Amino acid sequence: MTVLALHGRVCRQLEREYLTDPDGADPATLDRVEELTEELDERQKYVTHFD
């Protein structure tokens, strides 16, 4: 699975958690979204640098 696809799945999970849990999202899900977002940002810098 690509990082982009995984990011999409985790974002959907995060949305589900916010909609169904009055306490908000699971901290582990928030951490995963942050890590994947950072990875995508780093990859975008690399691609932009060589375009």
mmJSON file of the N, C-alpha and C atoms, coordinates in Angstrom:
{"data_MODEL":{"atom_site":{
"group_PDB":["ATOM","ATOM","ATOM","ATOM","ATOM","ATOM","ATOM","ATOM","ATOM","ATOM","ATOM","ATOM","ATOM","ATOM","ATOM","ATOM","ATOM","ATOM","ATOM","ATOM","ATOM","ATOM","ATOM","ATOM","ATOM","ATOM","ATOM","ATOM","ATOM","ATOM","ATOM","ATOM","ATOM","ATOM","ATOM","ATOM","ATOM","ATOM","ATOM","ATOM","ATOM","ATOM","ATOM","ATOM","ATOM","ATOM","ATOM","ATOM","ATOM","ATOM","ATOM","ATOM","ATOM","ATOM","ATOM","ATOM","ATOM","ATOM","ATOM","ATOM","ATOM","ATOM","ATOM","ATOM","ATOM","ATOM","ATOM","ATOM","ATOM","ATOM","ATOM","ATOM","ATOM","ATOM","ATOM","ATOM","ATOM","ATOM","ATOM","ATOM","ATOM","ATOM","ATOM","ATOM","ATOM","ATOM","ATOM","ATOM","ATOM","ATOM","ATOM","ATOM","ATOM","ATOM","ATOM","ATOM","ATOM","ATOM","ATOM","ATOM","ATOM","ATOM","ATOM","ATOM","ATOM","ATOM","ATOM","ATOM","ATOM","ATOM","ATOM","ATOM","ATOM","ATOM","ATOM","ATOM","ATOM","ATOM","ATOM","ATOM","ATOM","ATOM","ATOM","ATOM","ATOM","ATOM","ATOM","ATOM","ATOM","ATOM","ATOM","ATOM","ATOM","ATOM","ATOM","ATOM","ATOM","ATOM","ATOM","ATOM","ATOM","ATOM","ATOM","ATOM","ATOM","ATOM","ATOM","ATOM","ATOM","ATOM","ATOM","ATOM","ATOM"],
"id":[1,2,3,4,5,6,7,8,9,10,11,12,13,14,15,16,17,18,19,20,21,22,23,24,25,26,27,28,29,30,31,32,33,34,35,36,37,38,39,40,41,42,43,44,45,46,47,48,49,50,51,52,53,54,55,56,57,58,59,60,61,62,63,64,65,66,67,68,69,70,71,72,73,74,75,76,77,78,79,80,81,82,83,84,85,86,87,88,89,90,91,92,93,94,95,96,97,98,99,100,101,102,103,104,105,106,107,108,109,110,111,112,113,114,115,116,117,118,119,120,121,122,123,124,125,126,127,128,129,130,131,132,133,134,135,136,137,138,139,140,141,142,143,144,145,146,147,148,149,150,151,152,153],
"type_symbol":["N","C","C","N","C","C","N","C","C","N","C","C","N","C","C","N","C","C","N","C","C","N","C","C","N","C","C","N","C","C","N","C","C","N","C","C","N","C","C","N","C","C","N","C","C","N","C","C","N","C","C","N","C","C","N","C","C","N","C","C","N","C","C","N","C","C","N","C","C","N","C","C","N","C","C","N","C","C","N","C","C","N","C","C","N","C","C","N","C","C","N","C","C","N","C","C","N","C","C","N","C","C","N","C","C","N","C","C","N","C","C","N","C","C","N","C","C","N","C","C","N","C","C","N","C","C","N","C","C","N","C","C","N","C","C","N","C","C","N","C","C","N","C","C","N","C","C","N","C","C","N","C","C"],
"label_atom_id":["N","CA","C","N","CA","C","N","CA","C","N","CA","C","N","CA","C","N","CA","C","N","CA","C","N","CA","C","N","CA","C","N","CA","C","N","CA","C","N","CA","C","N","CA","C","N","CA","C","N","CA","C","N","CA","C","N","CA","C","N","CA","C","N","CA","C","N","CA","C","N","CA","C","N","CA","C","N","CA","C","N","CA","C","N","CA","C","N","CA","C","N","CA","C","N","CA","C","N","CA","C","N","CA","C","N","CA","C","N","CA","C","N","CA","C","N","CA","C","N","CA","C","N","CA","C","N","CA","C","N","CA","C","N","CA","C","N","CA","C","N","CA","C","N","CA","C","N","CA","C","N","CA","C","N","CA","C","N","CA","C","N","CA","C","N","CA","C","N","CA","C","N","CA","C","N","CA","C"],
"label_alt_id":[null,null,null,null,null,null,null,null,null,null,null,null,null,null,null,null,null,null,null,null,null,null,null,null,null,null,null,null,null,null,null,null,null,null,null,null,null,null,null,null,null,null,null,null,null,null,null,null,null,null,null,null,null,null,null,null,null,null,null,null,null,null,null,null,null,null,null,null,null,null,null,null,null,null,null,null,null,null,null,null,null,null,null,null,null,null,null,null,null,null,null,null,null,null,null,null,null,null,null,null,null,null,null,null,null,null,null,null,null,null,null,null,null,null,null,null,null,null,null,null,null,null,null,null,null,null,null,null,null,null,null,null,null,null,null,null,null,null,null,null,null,null,null,null,null,null,null,null,null,null,null,null,null],
"label_comp_id":["MET","MET","MET","THR","THR","THR","VAL","VAL","VAL","LEU","LEU","LEU","ALA","ALA","ALA","LEU","LEU","LEU","HIS","HIS","HIS","GLY","GLY","GLY","ARG","ARG","ARG","VAL","VAL","VAL","CYS","CYS","CYS","ARG","ARG","ARG","GLN","GLN","GLN","LEU","LEU","LEU","GLU","GLU","GLU","ARG","ARG","ARG","GLU","GLU","GLU","TYR","TYR","TYR","LEU","LEU","LEU","THR","THR","THR","ASP","ASP","ASP","PRO","PRO","PRO","ASP","ASP","ASP","GLY","GLY","GLY","ALA","ALA","ALA","ASP","ASP","ASP","PRO","PRO","PRO","ALA","ALA","ALA","THR","THR","THR","LEU","LEU","LEU","ASP","ASP","ASP","ARG","ARG","ARG","VAL","VAL","VAL","GLU","GLU","GLU","GLU","GLU","GLU","LEU","LEU","LEU","THR","THR","THR","GLU","GLU","GLU","GLU","GLU","GLU","LEU","LEU","LEU","ASP","ASP","ASP","GLU","GLU","GLU","ARG","ARG","ARG","GLN","GLN","GLN","LYS","LYS","LYS","TYR","TYR","TYR","VAL","VAL","VAL","THR","THR","THR","HIS","HIS","HIS","PHE","PHE","PHE","ASP","ASP","ASP"],
"label_asym_id":["A","A","A","A","A","A","A","A","A","A","A","A","A","A","A","A","A","A","A","A","A","A","A","A","A","A","A","A","A","A","A","A","A","A","A","A","A","A","A","A","A","A","A","A","A","A","A","A","A","A","A","A","A","A","A","A","A","A","A","A","A","A","A","A","A","A","A","A","A","A","A","A","A","A","A","A","A","A","A","A","A","A","A","A","A","A","A","A","A","A","A","A","A","A","A","A","A","A","A","A","A","A","A","A","A","A","A","A","A","A","A","A","A","A","A","A","A","A","A","A","A","A","A","A","A","A","A","A","A","A","A","A","A","A","A","A","A","A","A","A","A","A","A","A","A","A","A","A","A","A","A","A","A"],
"label_entity_id":["1","1","1","1","1","1","1","1","1","1","1","1","1","1","1","1","1","1","1","1","1","1","1","1","1","1","1","1","1","1","1","1","1","1","1","1","1","1","1","1","1","1","1","1","1","1","1","1","1","1","1","1","1","1","1","1","1","1","1","1","1","1","1","1","1","1","1","1","1","1","1","1","1","1","1","1","1","1","1","1","1","1","1","1","1","1","1","1","1","1","1","1","1","1","1","1","1","1","1","1","1","1","1","1","1","1","1","1","1","1","1","1","1","1","1","1","1","1","1","1","1","1","1","1","1","1","1","1","1","1","1","1","1","1","1","1","1","1","1","1","1","1","1","1","1","1","1","1","1","1","1","1","1"],
"label_seq_id":[1,1,1,2,2,2,3,3,3,4,4,4,5,5,5,6,6,6,7,7,7,8,8,8,9,9,9,10,10,10,11,11,11,12,12,12,13,13,13,14,14,14,15,15,15,16,16,16,17,17,17,18,18,18,19,19,19,20,20,20,21,21,21,22,22,22,23,23,23,24,24,24,25,25,25,26,26,26,27,27,27,28,28,28,29,29,29,30,30,30,31,31,31,32,32,32,33,33,33,34,34,34,35,35,35,36,36,36,37,37,37,38,38,38,39,39,39,40,40,40,41,41,41,42,42,42,43,43,43,44,44,44,45,45,45,46,46,46,47,47,47,48,48,48,49,49,49,50,50,50,51,51,51],
"pdbx_PDB_ins_code":[null,null,null,null,null,null,null,null,null,null,null,null,null,null,null,null,null,null,null,null,null,null,null,null,null,null,null,null,null,null,null,null,null,null,null,null,null,null,null,null,null,null,null,null,null,null,null,null,null,null,null,null,null,null,null,null,null,null,null,null,null,null,null,null,null,null,null,null,null,null,null,null,null,null,null,null,null,null,null,null,null,null,null,null,null,null,null,null,null,null,null,null,null,null,null,null,null,null,null,null,null,null,null,null,null,null,null,null,null,null,null,null,null,null,null,null,null,null,null,null,null,null,null,null,null,null,null,null,null,null,null,null,null,null,null,null,null,null,null,null,null,null,null,null,null,null,null,null,null,null,null,null,null],
"Cartn_x":[0.849,0.0,0.895,0.528,1.329,1.071,1.988,1.834,0.586,0.321,-0.85,-2.146,-2.212,-3.403,-3.564,-2.472,-2.522,-2.965,-2.475,-2.874,-4.386,-4.922,-6.358,-7.164,-6.713,-7.423,-7.383,-6.229,-6.099,-6.921,-6.978,-7.808,-9.285,-9.717,-11.114,-11.376,-10.407,-10.537,-10.641,-9.828,-9.848,-11.216,-11.748,-13.067,-14.138,-14.08,-15.04,-14.959,-13.735,-13.568,-14.136,-13.904,-14.462,-15.979,-16.561,-18.013,-18.69,-17.991,-18.645,-18.229,-17.129,-16.653,-16.714,-17.508,-17.622,-16.296,-15.361,-14.059,-13.08,-13.475,-12.603,-11.838,-10.851,-10.082,-9.096,-8.765,-7.755,-6.395,-5.618,-4.297,-3.388,-3.515,-2.695,-3.045,-4.332,-4.747,-4.22,-4.293,-3.757,-2.261,-1.537,-0.099,0.182,-0.601,-0.395,-0.644,-1.7,-1.996,-0.841,-0.342,0.773,2.02,2.346,3.525,3.391,2.22,2.013,2.017,1.453,1.463,2.888,3.694,5.096,5.833,5.567,6.213,5.812,4.525,4.065,4.669,4.773,5.389,6.846,7.569,8.975,9.103,8.247,8.292,7.965,7.042,6.674,7.847,8.589,9.774,10.777,10.957,11.907,11.466,10.185,9.666,9.759,9.381,9.421,10.849,11.784,13.186,13.742,13.262,13.8,12.923,11.833,10.979,11.55],
"Cartn_y":[-1.175,0.0,1.24,2.226,3.437,4.314,5.226,6.141,6.997,7.422,8.248,7.483,6.241,5.419,5.172,4.889,4.672,5.94,7.083,8.363,8.555,8.249,8.374,7.485,6.258,5.326,5.802,6.283,6.736,8.012,8.888,10.095,9.738,8.74,8.291,7.69,6.943,6.384,7.514,8.528,9.677,10.357,10.549,11.166,10.327,9.002,8.097,8.224,8.278,8.373,9.681,10.789,12.063,12.052,11.376,11.352,10.406,9.373,8.356,8.364,9.004,8.982,10.391,10.575,11.906,12.434,11.544,11.963,12.345,12.16,12.506,11.302,11.602,10.549,9.89,8.666,7.911,8.585,8.768,9.388,8.652,7.349,6.584,6.952,7.163,7.552,8.947,9.854,11.204,11.153,10.304,10.152,9.619,8.627,8.054,9.089,9.878,10.912,11.913,12.31,13.263,12.693,11.441,10.812,10.688,10.28,10.121,11.47,12.48,13.82,14.333,14.111,14.52,13.792,12.506,11.725,12.243,12.525,13.052,14.433,15.264,16.585,16.457,15.533,15.318,14.839,13.934,13.423,14.528,15.411,16.499,17.468,17.729,18.585,17.993,16.687,15.995,16.109,15.88,15.941,17.366,18.351,19.741,20.182,19.7,20.07,19.643,18.523,17.986,18.266,18.972,19.325,20.465],
"Cartn_z":[0.0,0.0,0.0,-0.786,-0.848,0.377,0.632,1.768,1.588,0.36,0.098,0.387,-0.032,0.235,1.728,2.405,3.844,4.557,4.115,4.706,4.565,3.387,3.172,4.104,4.277,5.162,6.609,7.043,8.43,8.646,7.649,7.765,7.879,7.121,7.235,8.615,9.138,10.486,11.507,11.355,12.259,12.233,11.046,10.917,11.6,11.384,12.04,13.555,14.076,15.523,16.068,15.379,15.827,15.79,14.804,14.668,15.647,16.097,16.922,18.389,18.731,20.112,20.704,21.745,22.34,22.905,23.199,23.726,22.624,21.372,20.255,19.742,18.929,18.27,19.222,18.888,19.625,19.412,20.469,20.321,19.326,19.244,18.302,16.862,16.586,15.241,14.913,15.873,15.672,15.372,16.093,15.861,14.464,14.032,12.697,11.607,11.768,10.776,10.719,11.87,11.907,11.227,11.535,10.935,9.419,8.966,7.524,6.81,7.449,6.863,6.738,7.761,7.7,6.573,6.422,5.359,3.98,3.795,2.513,2.242,3.272,3.104,2.684,3.3,2.943,1.497,1.11,-0.268,-1.264,-0.903,-1.791,-1.962,-0.902,-1.003,-1.981,-1.908,-2.772,-4.234,-4.488,-5.85,-6.375,-5.558,-5.966,-6.26,-5.474,-5.632,-7.001,-7.499,-8.747,-9.96,-9.786,-10.948,-11.725],
"occupancy":[1.0,1.0,1.0,1.0,1.0,1.0,1.0,1.0,1.0,1.0,1.0,1.0,1.0,1.0,1.0,1.0,1.0,1.0,1.0,1.0,1.0,1.0,1.0,1.0,1.0,1.0,1.0,1.0,1.0,1.0,1.0,1.0,1.0,1.0,1.0,1.0,1.0,1.0,1.0,1.0,1.0,1.0,1.0,1.0,1.0,1.0,1.0,1.0,1.0,1.0,1.0,1.0,1.0,1.0,1.0,1.0,1.0,1.0,1.0,1.0,1.0,1.0,1.0,1.0,1.0,1.0,1.0,1.0,1.0,1.0,1.0,1.0,1.0,1.0,1.0,1.0,1.0,1.0,1.0,1.0,1.0,1.0,1.0,1.0,1.0,1.0,1.0,1.0,1.0,1.0,1.0,1.0,1.0,1.0,1.0,1.0,1.0,1.0,1.0,1.0,1.0,1.0,1.0,1.0,1.0,1.0,1.0,1.0,1.0,1.0,1.0,1.0,1.0,1.0,1.0,1.0,1.0,1.0,1.0,1.0,1.0,1.0,1.0,1.0,1.0,1.0,1.0,1.0,1.0,1.0,1.0,1.0,1.0,1.0,1.0,1.0,1.0,1.0,1.0,1.0,1.0,1.0,1.0,1.0,1.0,1.0,1.0,1.0,1.0,1.0,1.0,1.0,1.0],
"B_iso_or_equiv":[0.0,0.0,0.0,0.0,0.0,0.0,0.0,0.0,0.0,0.0,0.0,0.0,0.0,0.0,0.0,0.0,0.0,0.0,0.0,0.0,0.0,0.0,0.0,0.0,0.0,0.0,0.0,0.0,0.0,0.0,0.0,0.0,0.0,0.0,0.0,0.0,0.0,0.0,0.0,0.0,0.0,0.0,0.0,0.0,0.0,0.0,0.0,0.0,0.0,0.0,0.0,0.0,0.0,0.0,0.0,0.0,0.0,0.0,0.0,0.0,0.0,0.0,0.0,0.0,0.0,0.0,0.0,0.0,0.0,0.0,0.0,0.0,0.0,0.0,0.0,0.0,0.0,0.0,0.0,0.0,0.0,0.0,0.0,0.0,0.0,0.0,0.0,0.0,0.0,0.0,0.0,0.0,0.0,0.0,0.0,0.0,0.0,0.0,0.0,0.0,0.0,0.0,0.0,0.0,0.0,0.0,0.0,0.0,0.0,0.0,0.0,0.0,0.0,0.0,0.0,0.0,0.0,0.0,0.0,0.0,0.0,0.0,0.0,0.0,0.0,0.0,0.0,0.0,0.0,0.0,0.0,0.0,0.0,0.0,0.0,0.0,0.0,0.0,0.0,0.0,0.0,0.0,0.0,0.0,0.0,0.0,0.0,0.0,0.0,0.0,0.0,0.0,0.0],
"pdbx_formal_charge":[null,null,null,null,null,null,null,null,null,null,null,null,null,null,null,null,null,null,null,null,null,null,null,null,null,null,null,null,null,null,null,null,null,null,null,null,null,null,null,null,null,null,null,null,null,null,null,null,null,null,null,null,null,null,null,null,null,null,null,null,null,null,null,null,null,null,null,null,null,null,null,null,null,null,null,null,null,null,null,null,null,null,null,null,null,null,null,null,null,null,null,null,null,null,null,null,null,null,null,null,null,null,null,null,null,null,null,null,null,null,null,null,null,null,null,null,null,null,null,null,null,null,null,null,null,null,null,null,null,null,null,null,null,null,null,null,null,null,null,null,null,null,null,null,null,null,null,null,null,null,null,null,null],
"auth_seq_id":[1,1,1,2,2,2,3,3,3,4,4,4,5,5,5,6,6,6,7,7,7,8,8,8,9,9,9,10,10,10,11,11,11,12,12,12,13,13,13,14,14,14,15,15,15,16,16,16,17,17,17,18,18,18,19,19,19,20,20,20,21,21,21,22,22,22,23,23,23,24,24,24,25,25,25,26,26,26,27,27,27,28,28,28,29,29,29,30,30,30,31,31,31,32,32,32,33,33,33,34,34,34,35,35,35,36,36,36,37,37,37,38,38,38,39,39,39,40,40,40,41,41,41,42,42,42,43,43,43,44,44,44,45,45,45,46,46,46,47,47,47,48,48,48,49,49,49,50,50,50,51,51,51],
"auth_comp_id":["MET","MET","MET","THR","THR","THR","VAL","VAL","VAL","LEU","LEU","LEU","ALA","ALA","ALA","LEU","LEU","LEU","HIS","HIS","HIS","GLY","GLY","GLY","ARG","ARG","ARG","VAL","VAL","VAL","CYS","CYS","CYS","ARG","ARG","ARG","GLN","GLN","GLN","LEU","LEU","LEU","GLU","GLU","GLU","ARG","ARG","ARG","GLU","GLU","GLU","TYR","TYR","TYR","LEU","LEU","LEU","THR","THR","THR","ASP","ASP","ASP","PRO","PRO","PRO","ASP","ASP","ASP","GLY","GLY","GLY","ALA","ALA","ALA","ASP","ASP","ASP","PRO","PRO","PRO","ALA","ALA","ALA","THR","THR","THR","LEU","LEU","LEU","ASP","ASP","ASP","ARG","ARG","ARG","VAL","VAL","VAL","GLU","GLU","GLU","GLU","GLU","GLU","LEU","LEU","LEU","THR","THR","THR","GLU","GLU","GLU","GLU","GLU","GLU","LEU","LEU","LEU","ASP","ASP","ASP","GLU","GLU","GLU","ARG","ARG","ARG","GLN","GLN","GLN","LYS","LYS","LYS","TYR","TYR","TYR","VAL","VAL","VAL","THR","THR","THR","HIS","HIS","HIS","PHE","PHE","PHE","ASP","ASP","ASP"],
"auth_asym_id":["A","A","A","A","A","A","A","A","A","A","A","A","A","A","A","A","A","A","A","A","A","A","A","A","A","A","A","A","A","A","A","A","A","A","A","A","A","A","A","A","A","A","A","A","A","A","A","A","A","A","A","A","A","A","A","A","A","A","A","A","A","A","A","A","A","A","A","A","A","A","A","A","A","A","A","A","A","A","A","A","A","A","A","A","A","A","A","A","A","A","A","A","A","A","A","A","A","A","A","A","A","A","A","A","A","A","A","A","A","A","A","A","A","A","A","A","A","A","A","A","A","A","A","A","A","A","A","A","A","A","A","A","A","A","A","A","A","A","A","A","A","A","A","A","A","A","A","A","A","A","A","A","A"],
"auth_atom_id":["N","CA","C","N","CA","C","N","CA","C","N","CA","C","N","CA","C","N","CA","C","N","CA","C","N","CA","C","N","CA","C","N","CA","C","N","CA","C","N","CA","C","N","CA","C","N","CA","C","N","CA","C","N","CA","C","N","CA","C","N","CA","C","N","CA","C","N","CA","C","N","CA","C","N","CA","C","N","CA","C","N","CA","C","N","CA","C","N","CA","C","N","CA","C","N","CA","C","N","CA","C","N","CA","C","N","CA","C","N","CA","C","N","CA","C","N","CA","C","N","CA","C","N","CA","C","N","CA","C","N","CA","C","N","CA","C","N","CA","C","N","CA","C","N","CA","C","N","CA","C","N","CA","C","N","CA","C","N","CA","C","N","CA","C","N","CA","C","N","CA","C","N","CA","C","N","CA","C"],
"pdbx_PDB_model_num":[1,1,1,1,1,1,1,1,1,1,1,1,1,1,1,1,1,1,1,1,1,1,1,1,1,1,1,1,1,1,1,1,1,1,1,1,1,1,1,1,1,1,1,1,1,1,1,1,1,1,1,1,1,1,1,1,1,1,1,1,1,1,1,1,1,1,1,1,1,1,1,1,1,1,1,1,1,1,1,1,1,1,1,1,1,1,1,1,1,1,1,1,1,1,1,1,1,1,1,1,1,1,1,1,1,1,1,1,1,1,1,1,1,1,1,1,1,1,1,1,1,1,1,1,1,1,1,1,1,1,1,1,1,1,1,1,1,1,1,1,1,1,1,1,1,1,1,1,1,1,1,1,1]
}}}
